[in-house]
Amino acid sequence: MNLSFIDPVLKFLPTVKKPDQPLSFREKLKWTGIIMSLYFVLFSTPALGVNTATINQPIIQLVSIIFAAKIGSLITVGIGPIVLSSIVLQLIQGSGIINIDTQNPEDKARMQGIQKIAAMGIAIVEAYIFVSTGYVPLASVSAFAPVVIQLALGAILIIFMDETMTKYGITSGINLFIAAGVAYSIVGGTINILFAEALQAIQAGGAAAIPNAILAFAPLFFAIMVFLISIYAYDMKVEIPMVFEQFRGVGGRLPIPFLYVSVLPVILATSFELSMTVWFRFLANTSGQFANIAKFFALYETSSSTSGTSLNLVGGIVYLISPNFPLPYSTVYGGVGGYGAYFQYLATHLSQLYLPWGGIVLVPEWMHIVLYTTVLVVLCVVFGRFWVEMTGQSPKNIAEQLQTIGWQIPGFRRDPRIIEQMLSKYVNTITILGSIFVGLLAALATLTGAVGTGMGVLLTVGIMYMVYQQVEKESALSDMPGVGKFLS
């Protein structure tokens, strides 16, 4: 299917104009600061009509970090619509339903326009789902429509902020929004450990006071461990020798990092899993035969409190493949009472799986851990391979770029097919291994209950590493304009 049919619609689609001329590094920093300041204002502003006092669920913390959102604020929906629309359109494109040439500026602009329209539509639908299913508790029934409108407008504003950051800032808005949310969570979690967890253990007294106080810092320890492992992994790379054809003796090495696609597979995989928990809430109250199928995928229970009723995911396929684990903190910080209670929960808890043909089946929590880890790793590999192909980082695309600028592998004739064959041996293998690594590390980090969620720490390290590389490049080009002209 050709995308030209969408052209009349795109003429009326609001868009952020590209800068008339390349921005300096200082100007990009200024725009980045402005957008991030606006993000924190939206992050800190609760939507009118939301009962924020009743929001205290471990899974909500992870949803907030992955979606760069804060439940109950104006950006409750966060970047979910952007990520989900990107995943859906990439799957459609990969299936061959639509034909697009990523090297063609017109096709690329059409694809971006369709993604923006899809993201805006998903933002409106998700805002309705968040409110109608009780995910965002309301202060009163009359606040339903106003809250839905506020959340939808906040999500649409995030879409345009991300576009502005991409065109005027240092990196994409999605990256910095996630990193900002994680940093906020880490600071808040560390303060809680110091002034709530550890202090409470010491005040309790007794022979176990000091060991309990030390154990209270375990979430911070796991966060540091994930941080160090991530940094080490980012420094691992394979280097392929290259020479410049026109100048004998001039050469270098082409680095292929172990984390070739960075943490993008984890962002896409986790966003996909958590988006399913949001969307299936909408089907929780269906009836008839379809209700049995919905319960098989996501089983919800209704709980009542003084603030009203809410839906809780307690079982089903979606539950078993999602990180629905309690926080291993004391009850002061919304956890289950420390790591002892947490490990007991993992050893004894039973999840529910509704079978349309056989009723409820109890599933031990260790199977939940295995299924969650396995599905996360598989999704990371799938999205990692797919992302390489869709973003022009495949061996074929890199070989064509190297051929264009005159680089070749020493000892081989100058032929892009030779370079592609050589790169395929490394890129394809490293993409799979790197995706498996980040998937396993993300799962381990989540299960350990690291501050800011271990997955959040992993994502932040990857994002800040990319930002550091971009800043270093921009700074070099700003100091040496001639280099930028040569590279262009």
N, C-alpha and C positions, 0 to 999 in steps of 0.2 A: 504494500500500500504506500502510495506517495503522500508526503506530508503537505503538499502545496494547498490542499483543501482548507487548511487552517489559517492561511494568510489573511483572509478578510477579518477573522476574529482577532488575530494578533495586532491588527492596526489599532484596536480600541483597548488593548491590554496595557495597563500602566506599567512603565518600566523605568529603571534607573539609567539615566544617560551616562555613557562612558565619558571619561575626562577627555577634553579636546586635545590634550598633549600628555605625554608620560609624566607622572607625578614624581617628585623627588622623594627620597627616603623620609625626610622630615615631614613632608605633606602627608605621606601614608601613615606615619606615626600619629599625626594630628587627627586624621579621620578615624583611625583605629581607636584612639582615646575617646573621641566623641561618641562613636557607636557603642563602645563598651560601657560608657557612663549611662547612656540611654538604656542599655540592657539591664544594668543594676537598678535603675529607677523602676523599670517594669518588674524586675525580679522581687523588689522589696515592697511593691504596692499591691495590697490584697484587692481582689475584685469586690465591689460593693455587693453585699448580700450573701457573702460566703461565711460560714461558721468555721473559722480557721482553728478554733480551740479543739475541735474533734478530729483533726488530721494527725494521726500518729500511728502509722503502719510501716513496718520495715520495707515491704515491697515498694511503697510509695517513695521511699528515699532513693531506691535504685532507679525507679522510673524517672524521678526528677533529675538524677544525674545523667542518665543516658539521653534523655530528651532535652537536657539543658533547660529544665523548667523548675518551677516551684509550685506545687499543688496548692491551689487557693489564690495564687497571685494572678495578675493580668496575663502572664505567659505560662499558664497551667499546661497548655497543649504543647508548648515548646517547639522543638525542631522536628517533632514526630511527623507532621505532614510533609515536610521537605524530604526526609529520609524515605518515608513510605512511598511517596510518588516517584522518587528516583528508582527504588527497587522495582516497583510495578512496571515502569516504563522500560527499564533495562531488561526485565524478563520478557516483555512484549517484543522488544527489539531483537533479543536473542532468539526468540522463537520464529522470527522471520515474518511476523504479522505486518510490521512496518519496516520500510527500507530507509536507511539513513546513512549518509556518507559523513563520518565525523570530521573529514578533512575539508568538507564543503561548508563555508561560513553560513550560507543560507539554510542548509539542512540543520546545522548546529543551532542556529538561532530559533528555528521552528521547534526543535526538540526542547530547547530551554523554555520556550513559550508554553508548550504543552505541559511541561513539568510544572511550571508556575500555576497554570490554570488548575491542574490536578491537585497541587498542594493547597491551593485556596479552597477548593471544594472539600478536600479531606479535612482541612482546618475547621470548616463549618460543621461538618458531620461529627468530628471528634469532640468539638465543644459541646454539642448536643448530647453525645454519649456520656461524656464525663459528668454532666450535670444530671441527666435523666436516670442514670444508674446509681447515683449516690456516691460516685467516686469523689466528687466535690460536694461536701455537705453544705446545705443551704441554711441560712438563718431563719428563713420563712418560705412558705410555698409561693408567695407572690414574687419572690426574687428570681424565679426560674428563668423567665425570658430575659431579664436584664443581665443575668450572669452569663447565659449562653452567648449573648451579643458581645459582652466584654471579652470573654475568652476567645471567641472567633476573631474579633478585631485584633486582639493581642497576638494571636498566632499569625494572622496576615501581616501584621507589622513586622514580626520576626522574619518572615519570608523576604520582605523588602530590605530589612536591615542586613540580612545575609547577602543579598545581591549587592547592596552598597559596599559592604566590607570586601566582597570579592573584587569589585572594580576600583575601589579607592583605598582599601586597607592593605595590610601586610599579608594576610592569608584569608581563608574563608571564614565567614561568621560562625558556621557550625562548629568549627574547631575551637575557636576562642570562647564561644558560649559554653561548650562542654567543660573546657578547662577552668573557666571562671566559676561554674557551678561546683566543680570538684574542689577547687581551692577554698571556696566558701564553706563547703561541708567539712573539709579537713581541719580548718581553723576552728569551726564550731565543735567538731568532735574532740579535738585536742583539749580545748577549754573544758569541755564536759568531763574528760578523763581526769584532768588535773583537779578541778574544783568539785566534782561530784563523785566519780568512781573511786579514785585513790583516797580522797578525803574521807569518804564514807567508810572505806575499809579500815583506815587508821583510827577513826573515831569509835568503831565497833570494838576495838581493843582485843585482847586475848593473844594467844600464841600465834594465831594465823593472821594477825593484822598486817604484819610486814609482807609475808608471801602474797596475801590477797591484794595488797596495794601494788606490789610489783606485777601481779597478774593482770591488774587493771590496765597496765600499759601494753598488754599484748596486742590490741588492735593497732596501736601506733607502731609497734615492732613489725607486725606483718605488712603495714603500709610501707615502711622503710625497706623491708626485704623485697617487696614487689618493685619498688622504685629502683633499687640497685640491680636486680635481675634484668629489668627492662633496659636500663642504661647499658649494661654489659652486652645484651643482645643487639642493641642498636649499633654497637661498635664492631660487631662481627660482619665480615664481608668477604667476598671472593673478588679478586682483581684479575682482569683479562688484559694481557699486554696488547697495546695498539701502536701503530706507527702512522705517521703522516706521509702520504704517498708523494707529495710534491717536494718534500724536504727530507732527504735521507738523513738518518741519525736523529731526527726529531720524533719523539714518541712519548708514550705515557701509559697509564693503566686505566681501564674502565672498571670502576667499582660496582659490584652488584651486592647490595647489603642483604644480610640474612633476612631482615624484616623488609622485604622488597616492597610490599604493599602497606607497610606500617601497621597501624591498628584499625584501618578501615574495615577489614573483614569483621572484627569484633563489634564495631559500631553498627554495621549493617545487620549482622546476625542477631545481636541483642535487641536492636530496635525492632526487628521483625518479630522476635518472640514476645516482647512486651507489647507491641501493637496488637498482637492477637489477644492478649489478656484484656485489652481495652475494648476491642471490637466484639469479642464474644460476650461481654457484659450486656451488650445490646440485645442479645438473643436469649438472655437468661430467663425471661418471663414468657417465652413463647409456649404455645400449647400444641397438642396433637402429636403425630408421629415425628414431626420435625424437632419437637422438643427433646425427644429421646436421643436424636443424633446430636443436638446441641449439648446435651448433658454429657455425652460420651467425650466430646472435645473439651468442654469446660463446665465443670459442675460447681454451681454457686449455691451458697446458703444465705438466707436473709437473717440478719441480726438486728435487734431493736435496742435502742438506748434512749436516753432523755433527749438527744438531739435528733431522733428520728430513726429510720431504718436504713440499712446499707447492705450491699451485696459483698460477700467474701468468697474468693476463689478457694475451694477446698479440695478439688480433685479434677480428674480428667486429663486428657492428653496434653492440653495446653499447660496445665499445672505441672505435669511431670517433666516437661521440657523447659520450664521457666525457672529462674532463680528465686523461687518462693521459699526462702529459708529465713528463720528468725535471726535477729541480731544477737551475737554471743556476748552481750553486755549485761550489766545489771539492770534491774527494773527502773532505776533512776533515769536511764537513757533510752527507755523503751525496749529493752532487750528481755531475754528470758531468765536472767538472773546469773549471768556469768558463763564461763566456758564449761564448767562442770555440768550445769543444767543444759547447756547447748549440746554437748556431746551425748548426754542422756536422751535428749530429744531426737537426735539423729539415729540413735540406736533403737529407740522404742516407738517412735511415731509411725502411724499408719495413715497413708493417703488413700483417698477413695477414687475408684475408677468405675464409672457407670457403663455397663454393657447393655445395649438396647435389647439383647436377647437373653440376658442372664442376671440383670440387676446389679447391685453394688458388689465390687470386688475390692478387698483391702490390699494395698500395695505398701510394702515396707519402705522406709525412708531411704535406705541404701540404694534401692532401685531408682528412686527419684534422683539421687546423686549421679548414678551411672547414666541414666537416660539424659539428664540435663547436660552432663559433660560431653557425652557422645554426640548429641544433636548439635550442641554449640560448636564442637570441633568440625563436624561435617559441614555445617552452614558456613563456618569461616573459610574452609577450603573452597566451597562452591563460590562464595562471594569473592574470595581472593582471586581465583582464576578468572571469574567473570569481570572483575574490576580491571585486571591487567589488560584484557582484550578491549574493554570499552573505553579505556582512558589513553590508548595509544602507547602502552608500555610493553606490548608484546614483543617477542624477539624479531618478528617481521618488521614492525614499525621502527624499532631501534636500529635495525640493520639498514633500513632505508635512510634514516637520519645520518648515521655514520658514513654511509656511502656518499651522501650529498656533500658533506663537509670534507671528504677526502681521507677518512681514516680507514685503515684495513688491519687485519691480523697478520703479524709478521710470519713469513714462511708460506703464505697462501696468496693466490692470485686475487685481484681486486674484483670481488663478485659479492653482491649483497646476499646471495643464497648461501655462500660459504659462511659469512658472518652470522646469518640467521641460524644456520645449523649449529654453529659453535655456541651462540647465545642460548639456543633452546636447551642445550644440555644443562645449563646452569639456571636460567630464569624459571623454567617450568618446575624444576625440582625445588629450587629455593622458595618459589611462591607457595608450593604445597607444604613444605617443611615449616616455613615461616608462619603460615596460616594455622597449622596444627599447634605450633608453639604458643602463639598468642591466644588461641582458643583454650589450651590447657592451662596457661598461666592465668587467664581471666577466670576460668572456673575455679582454680585453686584459690585465687585471691578473693573471690566471692565467698567461698566456703569458710575461709579463715576469719571473715568479718573485719577486714582491715578498715581503718578510719577512712571515711570518704568513699567507702566500698572499695575493695581491692580492684575491681574492674575500673572504677573511676580513676584510681591512681595509675593503672596501666594506660588508660586512654590519655590521661593528662601528660604522662611522660612522652608518649608518642607524639601528641599534638605539639608540645613545647619543643620537642626535637625538630619537628618540621618547621615550626616558627623560627627556631634558632638558625636553621639552615637558610630560610628565606631572608631573615634579617641580615645574616652574614653576606648573602649574595647581593641584597639591595645596598648594603653599606659599601661593598666593594665597587659596585657599579656607580654609586654616587661619588666615591672618591676618585674613580678612574673612568670618566665618561667614554673615553676612547675604547675601553674594553667592551662596554655595552654596545657601542656601534659595531664593533667587530663581530660580537656574538649574534647581533641581530641580522 
